Amino acid sequence: MADKLIEAKNLRKVYGEADARTVAIDDISLDIDKGDFVAIMGPSGSGKSTLLHILALLDKPTEGTYIFDGRSIDKYSEDELAKLRNEKAGFVFQAFNLLPRTTVLENVELPLLYSDIKESDWQERALKAIRIVNLEHRLKHESAQLSGGEKQRVAIARALVNDPEIIFADEPTGNLDTKAGKDLMEIVANLNKEGKTIILVTHEEEIAEYAKRIIRVRDGKLESDTKTK
Amino acid sequence: MSIKHSIRIAFKALKINKSRSFLTILGILIGITAIMMMMALGRGAEDLIIGEISSFGGEIIAINPGQEPTGPTDIAGALFADSLKAREVELLRQKSNVPYAKEVQPFVMVPGSASYEGETYTPMIMGGSADFFVRNFGIPIEEGNVFTEDDIKQKENVAVLGHKVKKELFGESDAVGKYIKIKDQKFKVVGIFVEKGVVAFFNMDELVIIPHTSAQSYILGTNYYQEIDVIAESADVVYQTAADIERTLREAHGISDPDKDDFYVTTMQGAAEQIQTIIATLTAFLSSVVAIALVVGGVGVMNIMLVSVTERTREIGLRKAVGATEKEIKQQFLLEAVLLTFIGGFVGIVLGGILSFLVALGLAQFVASNWSFSFPFSAILLGMGVTTLVGVVFGLYPAKKAAERSPIDALRYE
């Protein structure tokens, strides 16, 4: 049996208090193995993004236990969580979130600024990540000069630069056209083949088809969990 | 994250909002420039006074009759106070009373004007010793000679003129040997001082000196002096000598309570110290008024940093998502604030230096020719220190706010 990277038990996430109280996630439990490729699906407002944010260490559950890499996140200090986000996880956001007026190379180097890696190794690492997403010809371009597909590939290179265990992607193709979306998913699928664990949120069936496992969420509850490959 | 990268990021952030950064920096810059000018001009004034004292006469002690003036009426009273007479001069000249007195010279003031063949001028007429001025104020005779001790003893009607007085009365023609009139009395001009200008806040060119004996007998009809000057043997014994003088005169006048003194003793050193204290107090006061401008500038920095934190909420979220710790975010925003104030401080110091140099040039040209430009190193240190402090104080709150945002709240922010 493969190693478990993620073990979540009875996760709940509640926003607001009293009358304004909304339950975004209601009692979700799931395990994810190393090397898996999971698509989390559901209609908008289903809590799928909230679930991803919790799994991605960007947010904390109100209740339940979440064990990442064999250790409960309650046991990590804020600084240790920052280190985990830096070294073990990579993130890709729907809105790209590249730094403005900053070149492709510098955007990809961003996580290295916060790592223990020597500055002399930065460029080599960044170039390696940029090569994976086929953007060597765009190194000195600023983010505003790039197409949407290119921007999202920069975001993937940025997520890869610290050679993380797992990549989280929140609607990575949401702002892309079909062609660019497909190209991007090819890259993501390849990363998974090379051993990276992938968790992505999407509401498009054809994007979810790339995954090995599809988790459906509705009204904050787990609806189904199926292996497709 | 290394400081080097923090600085680079901070510079970039400031560059992205050029005009905003510039205006924020301006607030700090104005405050620092003003403080620098206050300090430089204060120091210039201080240097001027110290220069005046050290260039001559640190050894001079003046004794005036009456109580130490605290208002205009006291000064008027001092003109008619008669506590200093020939007896006091004799007492002060005795080594047993004032051992370190090198010289004791009385003076009287002669009100009125001097005239020559229809030309009239109102100089400062003093009865005393011209020789005393030559030796103790470093003002030589240009033409003719000083009058002698014998002239003083014989109550001769002789006069030595200041350079400007000679010009006003005689123009370019010879003055030595001619007679000028002071209050119906004819005085033979025996010498002319060189052009000297202001020495110890006193315009030597406006002076006429006649023997005090002649002045008392023929013009004033009095037997008291308006001032007795004592020269101490060296600057080191000035205070000792001043104390000896006070003791001698109190004994002679039978005064036991110093508050009831009928004379007062002033040393140039003491006067200089008083003036220095006044200038230092004034500089500190003005600087602290100007410091309010710095606080306003600091509030401006805080305001802009808060705007910046809000605007860059997504950037903060992203940085946290890729591994920035709270400390690193805080450091980055704090550095940005300090950079704003530091640039303002640096430019302000340079600008303050240039402006105070120009002002010093102007003062030297039109007010006091021996005013020199001086820019205290302590002002530079203070300026840099204060601006950095302003940056830290007013940057801390925005930086803390930035650091405390949870990564997902920051990323969700639209």
Interface residues (C-beta under 8 A of the other chain):
Chain A: H53 L58 D59 E78 D79 A82 K83 R85 N86 E87 F91 F93 N97 L99 P100 R101 T102 L110 P111 L113 Y114 S115 E119 R158 N162
Chain B: M1 S2 H5 K12 I16 R314 E315 G317 L318 R319 K320 A321 V322 G323 A324 T325 E326 K327 E328 S406 P407 I408 L411
